[in-house]
Amino acid sequence: MKNSTNKKILFIICGGISAYKSLEVIRLFKKNNTEIKTILTKSAKEFVTPLSITSLSQGKVYDDLFSLENETEMDHISLSRWADAIVIVPATANTISKLATGNSEDLASTVVLASNKQIFLAPAMNVRMWEHQSTKKNLKILKDFGYKLIGPEIGDMACGEYGEGKMSEPLVIYNHIKTHLDKKLKYNKMKALVTAGPTNEYIDPVRFITNKSSGKQGYEIAKSLHKRGFDTTLISGPTNLKIPEDINLIKVETAEEMLKATQRNLPAHIAVFSAAVSDFKIKKRNDYKIKKQDNLTINFEKNIDILNYVSNHNLMRPKLVIGFAAETNDLEKNALKKLVDKNCDWIIANDVSKNDRGFNSEFNEITIHYKNLKKKEKLSYKKKSELSEEIVDRIINQIN
Ligand code: PMT
């Protein structure tokens, strides 16, 4: 029980009969030297008192936005940044609904909306409420946001009914969160490098060649690595995407800039090359805008292959080098060739011949080819955010 020491958790207690169990979760974390602050929603105060929580947690208890804004030490943004994780226990149907719609009418919902940390929900409600379409829909939204659910369980309920909706036991909740925090602690000394997005190769000051990459796949991988605790650097070509501010984002435009940024950020333990780097650049970029003419000949030359450079680096080759292969035909054959030619540990093949996956889509379907294991693994068609979580699960398995 030593690893979670010095971690900070913000508990949000909502109004439900199982609110009393949150005291036991707090007690377990306090015993583990976790620093704790707590927000009580208005209805939670009907079930537990600020005094009992302060005594147990030895930390501040907040109940409304107004009291927080009167504090000189912390506002709602700082409070959401302060925590390593936010734990909502119990998470009522009402709170789940508010969070799914981005509501910010009270301190709890405002802090969650402003948070860039892992959020855990321990739902507790009547079985019919749990099974209701609207709750299911709201939970799907929250899962897509990356919130983690703990429970609920099936059992006898306080209302006398039986079914799914009973809050998980405090020890289960504690172990779940602790495992997450300990993993973060384990990986935060490990550096991960991700490239993403397209590159622009200039013909003249206002024209360039590029490709359809949106950067989504790479950004999601960087987010998943960061969420698991890796010290993550994302080197990105031009995109419109946002990324949590504690990911080290380096924006570049050309392949040459991407190479230089990559070199400056070595060594790393893990490198994932999801960028669609232009294989060619213009041999001689025009200093002035090219005038209209009947015929124009543009000469190209090869760009350095960044992945190849890194995977063959004598001194600074990351332990795990992962490349992508975007193919419109002969997917497996071409991917396997890249796995060998580019000296990767894995190559992730994706079919970019269809509009519903690959370039500039929320979705993808991939096959991971593992060099040493001499095997492949297909990850079925789903959101890039979910695929990224699955890729990072496998990265963690491999480095362990
Ligand atoms: O950005 P999205 O819209 O989300 O789309 C995701 C994606 C389809 C771009 C992504 O999943 C993907 O397949 N990225 C690699 C695209 C690509 O250009 O692959 P490639 O087969 O040309 O290159 C093979 C590998 O070498 C890639 O890892 C690439 O990053 C790397 N490479 C290529 C050329 C170069 N000069 N330097 C490189 O590092």
Residues whose N, C-alpha, C, O or C-beta is under 5 A from the ligand:
A	BS01	PMT	G197 K212 S213 S214 G215 K216 Q217 G218 F273 S274 A275 A276 V277 S278 D279 N303 I304 D305 I306 L307 G323 F324 A325 A326 N350 G358 F359 N360 S361
